[in-house]
């Protein structure tokens, strides 16, 4: 495709697995929907108990949303806690925790921008903890 993006064809299925106490449960395979094809799902863990949230990135616009995982509902019905429309469509995200704090790394292959965000709370704006431009 354009801009060196590899296009993946076919329907996309998102499955949720959750650990409840000592019992592992998983939802049945959800219906494949247009939503799954438009949004990429990046799992996030937050808090001392490692509660599950997701970062959704729109595949074309780059818009991001942080949603609370409600595994009994389909993904497109999960409550949106925070959204950001000013993201790059080229940005890729990974999350990690350090000293019980959640961080998200964003690498924008288009501009070479690398940012590390501190996420103080799933519903709050992200704070830039580190920012640099990667060499070509």
N, C-alpha and C positions, 0 to 999 in steps of 0.2 A: 504494500500500500504506500501511500504518500508518507513523506517524512521518515522513511525507513521503518515504519511500524509493520510488524508481521500481523496479518489479519487471521484470526481464528474463526473458522466457520462452524456452524452447527449450534444446537441449543446448549445453554449452560444451565447446570443444575447446582443448586446450593443446598447442602445438607448441614443440619445442626446436630451436634452431639453434646450432651451436657452431663456433668457428673453431679448427682444429687445425693449428698451424704455419701454412702458407700455403694450406691447403686448407679450403674451406668445405664442411661436411657438414650435412645435416639429417636428422632422424629421419623415418620415414614418419608420416603422420597417425596419432596414437594412437586407440585405441578410445575413444569417448566413454563416460565412466563417471560414476557417481553422485559420485565424489570431485571431479571437475572442477566440478560444479554446487555443491558445498558449500564449496569453498575458492577464494579469489581468490589469484592468483599475482603477486608483485611481484619482479622480478629484482634481484639484488644482485651487485655486483662487489667483490672483496676482495683485498688484497695487491698487491704490486708487479706481479705478472703478470695481475692482473684476473681471478682465478679466479671462476667462476660459482657462485653460491648462489641460493636463492630464499627469500623471506619468504612464507609461506602465512598467510592470514587467513581463519578460518572465517566464512562469511557471516552466520550467525545468532548464534553464541556470542561472536565476537570473539577467540577463542583464536588465538594466533600461534605459528608454528613456523619456525625457520630450518633449511633442509635443504641438504645438499651435492648439487650437480647431478651425477647419473650418467646421462648422456644415453642410455646403452644400455638403461636400465630405464625402466619407466613411472613417472610422477611420484609416485604413491602409494607406491612402493617406495624412494624416495630416502631416505637416512639422515637422521634428525632429529638435529640437533646441539644445538639449544636450543629450549625451548618456554616460553610464558608464557600461563597461563590467565586472568590478571587483566586482560585488555584489554577495552576497550569495543567493542561490536558496531557503534558508529557511527564508529569511528576509521578514517581513511584514511591510507595510508603512501606516502612517496616517499623514495628514497635518493639520496645524493650523496657524492662524495669530495672531501676538502679536505686538502692536504698529505699525500696518500697514506693518509689515514684515512677509514674509512667512517662515515657518519652517516645516521640515519634520522629523517625528520620525521614526526610523528604529529599529525593534526588531528582532534579529536573534535567533530563538528558538534553533538552532543547537549549537551555541557557547555561548549563553547567553548574547551576546553583545547588548547594548542599545545605540543608538547614536541619538543625536538631531542635525540636519543640518539646518543652515541658508541658504536660497536660495535668494541671492541678486538680481538675475535676472533669468528668466526662461532659458536663453541660457548660463548662466555661471556655472562653477563648484560649487558644494556645499561646504560650509565651516562647519567643525565640531564645533558646539557651546558647546556640552557636550557629554561625553562618559563615560560609566561605564559597568561593567559586573554584570548581575543580579545573585543573589544566586539561586542555583538549586531548 
